[in-house]
């Protein structure tokens, strides 16, 4: 924590030399090269970039620099730019390579040079400048050993503030540097961008920036570890300042006055207070408890020891904890909590609820009800502040797409940054990447079609989001399942094996049917399908292989076609060609003959076999059962269903009484949305369990099984016969209208065309390339298997291609974005 820089802190000049740009703002001073060097003074710092010619690529940089003037002036740093003339002799004006860098001086001594690409916005400018000038106050480390060595050096001397940021130049990095500017002479600041270092100290949610306060000053024994307190709130300058203030406050304070009248630093910072009620007989034990609570809640709440015996006001005799919110005029809570964990849990829950309420209030202020008319859009809007760990995936560009997907087995998510469903699914995609981290050879990648429309067009991507799997020597396989984590994970895992798998022997076939051959995949598919064929059944085998390829990623299929196939045929009493369906949960094998079955017939047979006989309905699997186009017989329960009810329904299914229906059940604990469904059917929530029949595909009528009757085989048969005879009255009728957003969608393309025509009335827009022309012009991996059609998204992509005249101006912006 050197103070070597402190003498210069209050009088620093910051001068920028850049390519000539005629600014309309007066806040960024412009000087000549000669005047600039003549004004440099010993001990003063400046950053310079020399300007010669006008260039669009530097206009963005200058705009950001202009925004940086005010915050830098707050730290005593002035900002200027230096214009070069043709006869200028300075080396910074004469060579083009010098014009792409900014130079940090102290007096006439060069301290650091920065590529202008690294100063990509106002946060990066402030962060880089302070980081360079505070090199003694902020130590950068890369290993856990570095962190431990610094802590050992500080023990008994000073405390430390350790920060992890995702990259240099981010807003979080700026916040840490600004804090170091203020507190650098009091605390040792340590910075890292290494995730492994953060993981080594047991941190969770490593995708976010972290800040820890290490309490090393009280530690006198080198063998003892410094306690660390993590800042829970996001890394902003204000939050760090508040956090440091709480670290400086006393750990525990004793009071003997009305809790409603107590005033502390924590209340001033908007943090709640926790009073541990004590009395003379238990004072020592109460104080130890209060200290434990104070350490657990450090930085989140103030903890005080309230001496009951000295109080002038009375508090309830049973209360041992008093909780007071930071808000004014809110009455205190008197609680009975018996251990440290329950106290901490109660306080953290209160803090969490208040934080969520604050965030929702902030969101409501920005929420435009005319725009947020879709539930997916609303979800994306609500989660817009959530930072996804995109480092778990590889972001592709036009230049890297082909070389990446051809170098390894790759999964590619094609999405658009403006598309709500894309952004919602991106969260699930990243969750899959996290689950597969370190366990899969499949490379998970993403490409934003809003930036790289030509690449997406070549891959026949005409809607968003789309997921495709690329393997060497195979056509890309498109994912068509649910847009959620578990369904996509199943697709990836089942694609690890061929579909169908060639079984080589009777022994291997038995292992396949028992689930031993691919036991790690049973969790993703409960049914294994084995096709049995005589070697001479060429056409039947081709149909089965075609069906297996179609079901790739959705089912486990295998084929056995050796001369001794008759052994399996005799064992399972089936005539060839045939299917064997191994249901692993039920530990049974079914046989189905395939005589005269074509590929589509086999697909239908296997798809139906994958459905459970009496399934638990969830949001994810409901579409699969709705495709059967049968009325749903749903048993709603608040937990596991009664075995007697299950037995009655399964018995009727075996006796073919329920063939025209889809029997199923719904657990409200696993699928809470079921409560809303029941309210739509009944109004007030009925007593559970309740059995209903829902005819979604014809008249929309909903019938309820009599609540005063027990669900037995006999009572169910009588009730179903009454339904067939029209003797039962429905309880409600579901609307047949389509589910649409409450407001019409905006025609953004028309808005863009109108705005473009106004801004560029004489600009001739080149015609877009035909899709085939674009595809033929590319090289590398192209997906030519998709059906060529022209939905709305294709029009959007082609519209982007028409606007190629924007690309030269956007090239530098895209470069900055990649950095």
N, C-alpha and C positions, 0 to 999 in steps of 0.2 A: 504494500500500500504506500508506494512512494509518493511523496508530495512534490516531486520534481517538476510536474507540470502545473502545479497549483498557482505558481506565481504568474503564469501566462494566461490563466483561465479567463480573467475578466477583460482581457484586451486582445482579442484575436481577430484578425481580418481574414476573410475567405474570398479569394478572387478566382474567377473562372475564365479560362481562355478557350474559346470555341469557334467553330466555323461561323462565318458572318451570318447574322440573322437579324433582320430589322424588327425589333420588338416594339410593340405598341405600349408596353408598360414602362413606367419610369422607375419601378422598384429595383431593377437590375442595372446598376451603374455600368457604363462602358468607358474604357480608357484605352489609350494607345499603349503599345508595347514599351516604348521609351518611358512614358510616364509611370507605367506599372512598376518597372524595376527601380526607378528612382525613388518611389515612395515606400519601398520595403524597409522595414525597421527591424533591428535585432530583437529577437524574442517574440515577434509577432508571426502568427501562422497565416498562410494563404494557400489557396488552391487555384491553379491557373490552367487555362486551355486556350490556345491561340486561335483566332478566327481569320479566315482568308476569303472564302467564297461562300455563296449562298447554297445551301443543300437542304432538301426536304427531310433527309434522315436525321438532321440535328434539331429540327423544329420541336419535336416532342421532348428531346432532352432539355432544350432551353425553357420550354414551358414548365417542366418539372423543377428546373433550377430556380425559375422565377418564384414558384410556390415555396421553395426552400428558404427564400430570403428571410421571411418573417420568423420562422422557428429558429433559424441560425442566429438571427439578431438577438433573440431571447437569451442566448448563451454568449453574447458579446462577439459574435462572429459576423463580419461584414461580407457581402457578396458582390462581385463585379465580374465583368468579362473584358477580355483584351482583344482589340482589333489589330490585325497585322496589315501592313502596307507592302507594296511590291518590293520597295528598296530595303525592307527590313532585313537586318543581318543576324538577328537572334536565331539560334538553332531551332527554337520552338516554332518559328514561322517558316523556316525554309524547307523542312522535310515533311512529306505527307504522313509518314508514320507517327510523327509527333502530334498530328492533328486529331488522332483517334484516342488520345489519352489525356487525362487531367493530372496535374502535378501539384503535390502538396509541399509547400516550402515553410520553413521557419527562418525568418530573415532571408538571407541569400542561400541557405542550405536546403537542398532537396531532401525531403523526408520520405515521400512515397509517391508512386505514380499509379493511376487507376485507368483501366480501359473505360471508355465512356459507356460501354454496354453494361458495366457493373453498377453504374449510377442511373438505374432505369426509372426510378421515381423519387419523390421527395423523401420517402422513408429510407431508401437506399443511400441517398446523398447524405442525410443527417447521420445515419448509422455508420457509414464508412468514414466520414470525417472524424466523428467522435472516437471511433474505434482506433483510428490511427494516432490520434492525439493522446488517447488515454492508454497507451501501450503499457505503462507501468501499473496502472490501476486495474486493468482487466487482463487476466492471464487466459490464454486459449490453451485448452488441453484436449487430448484425444484418447487417453486410456484411463482405466480405473486406478492404476498405480499413480498416475499424475495427480488425481484427485486426492488419494490417500496421503501422498507426500505433502501436498499443500496443507491439508488438515493437520497433519502432524507438526508442521512448522508453526501453525497458528495456535496450537493448544496452549492455554494459559496466557495468551497474548491478545488475540482479537477474534472476532467472528467473521464468517464468510458468507457471501451470497453467490450461490452456484446456479447457473442458468443453462438450459438446453433450448436452442432454437433450430428450426428445420433448415435454415440457410442464412448466410450472411446477407444483410440488406433487407430483411423482412421487417414488417412493422414491429414484431416482437423484439427483434434485434435492436431496432431503434429505441424501443422503450427501455431495454436493459442499459443501453449506452447512456441515455439521458439520466437514468437513475445513478449510474456510475459517476456521471459528471457531478452530481450533487453529493453522493455518499461515498465517493471513491477514496477519500482520505480517512474515512471512519471504518469501512469494511473492505475486506479483500474480495473483489469481484472475480469470478471464474466463469468462463464460457466454453461451451462445446456445441458441435453440430453432429456428434456421433451418437447414433441410436444405441449402439452396443454399450456405451458408457452409461446411458440412462437405464438400460435394462439391468445392468450389473448392480444397481442400487435398489432394484425391486420396484421400479416405477411401472404403473399401468397407463393405458391410453397414451402410448408413446407417440401417436400421430400428432399430438398437440405440444406446444411449447411448455416447458416446465421451469419453475423457479423454486429453489430451496434456500432456507436460511439455516446455516450450520452453526450451532451453538458451541464453538470451540473455546471461547475465552474462559468459561468456568472449569474446563477440563484440565486437570493438573497431571494426571497419570497418562503417559503416552500409550499405554495398553488399552485405555478406555476410548470408546468411539464417541465422536461428537454427535449430539442429537441433531436431527434434521427436521425442520418444519416446512411442509410444502405449502405454497400459495395456491389456493383452490381456484381463485378467480382468473379470468384471462389476463395475459401479460400486456397490460397497458401502463403508461407512465403513472397515471393516477392510482391504479390498483397497487402497483409496486410501492408507491409512496405511502399509501395507507397501510400496506402490509408491514413495511419497515417500521412505521410508527407503532404498530402493535407489538413488534418484537422488542422495541425499546421500553415499552410500558412494563410495570411490575407484573410478575407472573401471577401473584395472588395478593389481594388486598383485604384487610380486615375492616369491617364496618359494623356500627351499632346504631343505625338509624333506619328510618322508614325506607324500604326498598324503592318505593315510588319517588322518593326525593333524592336518591343517590345520583350523582353526576360523575362520570368518568370519561377518559379519553375514548373508550370504545363506543359510548353513546354518541359522542361527537362525530365519530367515523361511520356511524350508521350500523353498528354491530350490537347485538343483544347482550344482556347481562344474565349470568347464572349465579344465584346465591345459594351456597351450601349452608343450611341452618345448623348451628352448633350450640351446644350448651356446655357449661363448665365441666360436667362429669365426663363428657366424651370429647373434650376439646382436641386432644392429641390425635385421636383416630379421625376425627372430622377434618382436621387440617391436612392429614396425609391424603385423605380422600379428595379434598379440594385441590391439592397439588396435582394429583393424578388426572383429575378432570381438566385442570388448567392446561396441562401439557397436551392432552388429547384435543382440546378446543382452541389451542393457541393459534391466533390469526383469524379465528372464526367468531369468537365471543369472549367477553370479559368474565372472569370468574372471581367471586368475592366470598369471603367467609363471614356469614352473618351471625353475630353473637346474640342469641336469643335472650340471655340473662340480662343484658344491658339495654335492651330495647325499651323505648318509651311507648311504642305502639305494639299492640298484640297481633300475632299471626296465628292461624289455626294450629292447634296443638299437634295434630297428626302430620302436618306438612314438614318435610325435611329438605325440600328444594323449592326455590322461588325463581320463576322465569319472567324476565321483563324484556319486551320488545323495544327496539330503538325508536319506534314511532311514538310521537307525543300523544298524551291523553289515552293511551291504551292501558287498561288495568293489568296488573301483574297476575301471574298464574301461580297458585299454590299447589304443589305436586307432592306425591309420595312415590319416590323412586328408590329402589333398594340396593343398587350397585352402580359402579362407574359406567359400565356398558349401557345400562338403561338410561342414565343421565345423558351420556354423549349421543345415543341414538335419538332421544327425544329432541335434543337441541338441533342436531343435524337435520332431522326431518322438518322441523320448523323453519330452519334457514332455507332448505331446499324448496319448500312450498312458497315461501316469500320470493325467492329468486325466480321461480317459474312464473309467479304472478307478475313480477316486474317485467320479465321478458315478454309475456303475453300482452301487457299494457303497452310496451314499446311497439310490439308488432301491430296492435290495433290502431295505433296512431298512423302507421304507414299503410294500413290495409285499405285497398280500394275495392269495395264490395262489387263494383261494376266489372272488375277484372278477375277477382278471385272467385270465379263462379264454378269451379270444378274441384272435386275433392283431391285429385292427384296434384293439381296446381297448388291447392291450398297447403297440402302436405310439404311440397317442395319449398313453398314460401316459408312455412313454419320452421323447416330444418335448414334454411339457407345459411345459418351461422355455423352449422356443423361442419367441421373440417374432416374430410375423408382422407384416409392414409393411401393416397394414390401412388405412393412410392412402392406399394406392393404389386403394382402393375407396371407395364411398360407402355408409355404413350408413343404411338406411331405417328409418322408424318408421311408425306408423299415420297420423301427420299428414303425412308427406312422401312417402309411397309414390306416390299418384296424380299429384301435381304433378311428380314426378321422371320417372316412366316415360312421362308424356304430353308432357313437354317435349323429350325427346331419345330416340334409339334407345338402349335400355337392355337389359343382361343382368342378370338378378336371380337370385341364389343364395338359395333358401329352405332354411334349415338350423335345427337345434335344438342349443343349446349343450350339452345333456346327451347327445347322440347321437354315438357314437364314429365312425361312418362319416362323419357330417357334418363333424366336426372334422378328420378325416383328409383329406377332400376339400377343406376350406377352405384347406389348405396349397397344393394344386394350383391352386385358383382364384386365390389371390394370386400364384402363379408366373405364371399367364396374364396377370394384370394388369400384372406387371412386364415381361413380353415385349411387351405392347401399348402400354406407356407412351410417349406422344408420337407414336404411329404410327396410331392408330385413333380413329374418331369414336364408337365404341361405348362407352357409359358402363357400367362394371362396378360393380354394386351388390350388397349383401348385406342380408338381413333375418333376424333371429333369431326364429323362430316360437315359441320358448319365451317370448318377451316380447310378441310381437304376433300372438297366435293368431288373432284375428278377421280381420286382414288376410290371413293365409295361407289361412284358410278361404274367404274371398271369391274367392281365386285358384285354388280347387279343389286346393290342395296337401294331400294326404292321406298323404304319405310323405316321408322325408328321406334324402339331400338331393335337391332338385329345382332344375334350372336352366331358366329360361324367357327367351326373347328377345321384347322388346316393340318393335314398330315402328309408327309412325303409320299408321292406316288398315288395319292387318292384325291378324289374330288372333294371340295369343301362340303362339310355337313352342317346344315342349318339347324339351329335349336328352335323348336316350336312349342316348348312347354310353358309352364307358368313362369311369370317374371318374378320369381322369388329365390331366396338363397338355397333352400333344400332341393327344389326341383332342378336348378342348374347344377348343383353339386352332384345329384344323381346322374344327370346327363354326362357329366365329365367322367365320373367313376365307371359307369357302364361302358363308356367308349374306350376304356383301357384294353378290352378284349375284342376279338373279331365277332362279327354278328352275321352269320352263325359261326360258332367255333367248330372246327373239325375234330371229332372224337376219334381216337385211333384204335381203341380196343374195348372189349366188353368190360374189363375192369375199370377203365377210365370212364366209361359210360355210367357205371354204377356209382363211382365217386362223384360224377357230375350230378346225377339224380339225387344223391344223398346230401348234396350241398358242400361236400368236403373239397371239391376241386376249386371252387371259387367262393369259399366261405366268407372272405372279406367283402364280397359284393352282395351277400344275402340281405344285409341291412337296407340295400337300395332297391332290391327286387325280390319279393317273397316267392316268386314263381320262376322255376327254370324250365325251359321248353326244349325238348329233344325230338328232332325229326328222325324217323326210322325209314330207310329206303333200301330196296334191293339195288345192287349195283347197276342193274339194267334199267332202272326207272329214271332215265335221263331227264325227261320233261318235268316229272313231278319234283325232282331235286332242284331243277332250275327255278320252278315256281317258289319253292321253300327258301332258296337262297335269296331270291328277289324280295320275298316278304321279310326275311331277316335283315337285309340291308335297309329296308324301309323303317324297321323298328330299331335301328341302331341308336343306342343311347337311351332307349326306353324299356328294353327287355333283355334278359339273358337267354340266348338261343344257341342250340348246338345241333349238329347233324352227324348221324352215324350211318354209313353205307358200305359196310364190309360184308364179305361173304357169310359170316356167322351172325348176321343181324337177326336171323330166325330165332336165335336163343332168346333175345329180348322180346321178340314177337310172341313166342310161346309163353314166356314168363308172365307177360302182362296181358295175354289173351286178346291180341289185337291183330287185325289183318293189315298188311302193308299195302300202300304207304300209310303212315300213321304218325300221330303226335303223342308224346308222353308229357304230361304236365305235372311237375313235382312241386307240390305246395308244401313249403318247408315249415311254416308255422303249424299247419294241421298234420304234418308228417304223413302225407298220403300222396299217391300217384294216380292220376287219371289218364285214361287212354282215349283218343279220338281218332277215328279213321279219316283218311284224307282222299279217298277215291273220288276222282273228278273235281277236286278243289283247285282253283286257280290262286294266283298270288294274293289278290284282294280278299278272297275267301279266307285264306290262311291268316292274313293280317287281322281280319275281323274276329276269327276264332281266338287268336292269341290276345288281342286287345280285350275281349270279353273275359278271358281267363285271368287276366291281370287284376280284374276288379274283385274285391272281396264279396263274399256272399251276404254278410250282414255288417256293412261297414260303419265306422264312426265318421259322420260327415264333418268336414272341416271346410274352411274357406278355400283351401288349396285343391281338395279333391272333388268338390261339388260339381264343377263343370263336367268331369268325366262321367258322373252318374246322370246328369241332366241330358247328356247326349243319347242316352238310352230311350228318351222320349216316352217314358212311363210315369204314371203318377207316383209321388213319393209317399211312402208310409213311414213317418218319422216318429221315433220315440224320444221325446225330450226328457233329459234327466239332469240332476245336479250332482253328477259324479258317476261312478260305475253303476250300470243298470242292474236291476234285480235279476239274479240267475234264472229265476222262475219265468220272468218275462222273456228273457233271451231264449230259453228252451222252448217256450210256446211258439215263438215266431220262427225259430229254426225248424221245428217239427212241421209247421204248416208249409214252409218252403220245400222241405224234402217231399211232402205229399202233393206238391204242385198247386196248392191253393193260392199262392202269391205270385205266380208266374207273370201275371199282367201288371204287377207293381214292382217298385224298387224299395224293399224294406231297408231301413237304416236307422241309426240313432245319433243323437247330438248331445254332447256333454257340455253344459253351459260353463263349467269351470275351464275347459280347454278352449272353448269357442264362445266367448262372452257375447258376441254379436247375436247369438241365439235369443237372448233376452229381448232384443229389439224386434226379432221376428215374431216371438210369442205375443208381444204387445200389439203388433200389427194384426195378429190373428184374433186375439181375445180382448184387447183393451187393457184391463188390469191383468197383471201377471198371474197366471193360474197356479194352482198347487201342483207340484211335480211329484212323480213323473206324469207326463201327459202324452197321449198318442194321437196324432193327427194324420189325415190323408190330404195331400195337396196335389190338385190336378192342374199343374202349371201349363200344360201344353194344349188344353182344350178350352174349358169354360172358366178356369181360374178359381173354382170353388174349393173351399177348405172345410173339411169335416173333422169333428172331434169325437174321439171315443168317449163314451159316457164315463164321467169322473167317479160315479158311485159303483162302478163295476171293476172287478179285478181282471187283469189281462191274462186270460187263459186261452187254450186252443178253442174250446167250445164257444166262449163269449166272442172271440175274434171272428169265427166263422159266421155266427149269427149277425154280427154287426156288418160284415162285408156283404152278406146276402141282403140286408136291408138297404145298403147303399146301391146294390145292383137293381133293386126293385123300386128305388126312388122314394123309400119311406123315411130316409134320414134327411134332415134339413141342414144345409151348410151354415157355418157360423160367420163366414165372410166370403167375399169375392175379390180376388186380386185384380188390380187394374191391368188391362191389356195394353196400355199405352207404352211407348218406348221410353227407356231411361235416357234422357238427354240433359246436358247442362242447362241450368235455368236461364242463361242468356246466350245469344248467338255468338259465334266466334268472330273475332276481328279478322278482316281481310288485310293482313300485314303486307302482302305482296303488292296490293293495289296502293297502299299507303306509300310503300317504298318507291313504286314506279312514279307516283304523283310527285313525291319529294325530289326524286332524281330528275324528272323532266323540268321541274322548276329551277333546280340548281344548275343543270347542264342542258339548256334548251337546244343548243346547236351541236351537242355531242352525238356522234353516230355510234350506236351500240352495235358491236359485231354480232352476227347471228351465232346462235349456239351450235356447237357441233352435234351431229347426230350421235345417239348413244353408241351405235355400232362403230362410228368413226373414232370416237374417244377410246373405245375398248381396243380397237385394232392398233391404235397408235401407241399403246402402252406395252411395256415389256414385263416379263416376270409372271407372277402368280395371278391369274384372273379366274373369276368364277363365271363360267358360261353355262352352268346347269340350271339357272333360274329361268322361269317363264318370263318373257318380256311383256310387261304391261305398263300402263301409264297412270298410276294413282297420283294423288295430289302431291305426295312427297317427291315424285319424279319431276313434276313440273317445278317444284322448288329447287331441286338440285340443278336442273337445266337453267333455271333463272339465275342461279349463282354463276353458272358457267358463262352466261351472257355478259356478266359484269367483269370480264377479265381486265377491262381498262382500269379497274381499281387496283389491280394487283401490284403494279410497280410502286404505288404510294404505300401500300400495306406491307410491302416486303420487310421494311425495317421494323414495323410494328410487330410482325410475326416473329422476327428474330429476337426482339426484346422479350416477347411472351415466352418463347422457348427457354431463354436464359432464366 
